[in-house]
């Protein structure tokens, strides 16, 4: 809920002259939200390798639904990939591709 309030304040404060600054701040918020959930996605890889049910990993990212539906959707897809192709997801997490894709998902 705090993120939504922050986003509303930034958008309202960014008039025509401050639109570029507002975009930068929104991008920073998106990066922060993605970064905050990255450890949960990393943990999902371990859950899958340990044989825990997919629902256990999904429950860790459920709080994102109240933050941003786009974030939640991206995280759910990430958790599914963690179970289907953990090596590829691990590589994307390490080299920054996952974070870039998460930020892109929030801009849609």
C-alpha positions in Angstrom: 0.0 0.0 0.0 2.9 2.4 0.8 4.2 2.0 -2.8 0.9 2.9 -4.3 0.7 6.1 -2.3 4.2 7.0 -3.2 3.4 6.4 -6.9 0.3 8.6 -6.7 2.3 11.4 -5.1 5.0 11.2 -7.7 2.6 11.2 -10.6 0.7 14.2 -9.1 3.9 16.1 -8.5 5.2 15.5 -12.0 3.6 18.3 -14.0 4.7 19.1 -17.6 8.0 20.4 -16.4 8.6 17.6 -14.0 7.4 14.7 -16.1 10.9 13.5 -16.9 11.8 13.5 -13.2 8.6 11.7 -12.4 9.5 9.0 -14.9 12.9 8.5 -13.3 11.4 8.2 -9.9 8.8 5.7 -11.1 11.5 3.7 -12.7 13.4 3.7 -9.4 10.3 2.5 -7.6 9.8 -0.3 -10.1 13.5 -1.4 -9.6 13.0 -1.3 -5.8 9.9 -3.4 -6.0 11.5 -6.0 -8.3 14.7 -6.0 -6.1 12.6 -6.6 -3.0 11.1 -9.8 -4.4 14.2 -11.1 -6.1 15.2 -13.2 -3.0 11.8 -14.9 -3.1 12.3 -15.9 -6.7 15.8 -17.1 -5.8 14.3 -19.2 -3.0 11.8 -20.7 -5.4 14.6 -22.3 -7.3 15.6 -24.1 -4.1 12.0 -25.0 -3.2 11.7 -26.7 -6.6 15.0 -28.6 -6.2 13.8 -29.8 -2.8 10.6 -31.1 -4.2 8.3 -28.7 -2.4 5.0 -28.0 -4.1 4.7 -25.1 -6.5 2.1 -23.6 -4.1 4.7 -23.2 -1.4 6.8 -21.0 -3.6 3.8 -19.1 -4.9 2.7 -18.3 -1.4 5.9 -16.4 -0.8 5.1 -13.9 -3.5 1.4 -13.5 -2.8 1.9 -10.2 -1.1 2.9 -8.6 -4.4 -0.7 -8.9 -5.6 -1.8 -6.1 -3.3 1.2 -4.0 -4.5 0.9 -4.3 -8.2 -0.9 -6.9 -10.3 1.8 -6.6 -13.1 4.5 -7.4 -10.5 2.5 -10.3 -9.1 1.9 -11.8 -12.6 5.6 -11.5 -13.5 6.6 -13.1 -10.1 4.2 -16.0 -10.7 5.7 -16.6 -14.1 9.2 -16.5 -12.5 8.3 -19.0 -9.9 6.9 -21.3 -12.6 10.1 -21.0 -14.5 12.0 -21.7 -11.3 10.4 -25.1 -11.2 10.6 -25.8 -15.0 14.0 -24.4 -15.8 15.9 -23.5 -12.7 19.3 -23.2 -14.4 18.1 -20.6 -16.9 16.4 -18.6 -14.2 19.4 -18.7 -12.0 21.6 -17.4 -14.8 19.1 -14.6 -15.5 19.1 -13.6 -11.8 22.9 -13.6 -11.7 23.5 -11.5 -14.9 20.7 -9.0 -14.3 18.3 -10.1 -17.1 15.6 -11.0 -14.6 15.7 -7.6 -13.0 15.5 -5.9 -16.4 12.6 -8.1 -17.4 10.8 -7.4 -14.2 11.2 -3.6 -14.6 10.0 -3.9 -18.2 6.9 -5.9 -17.0 6.0 -3.0 -14.6 6.2 -0.4 -17.4 3.5 -2.2 -19.5 
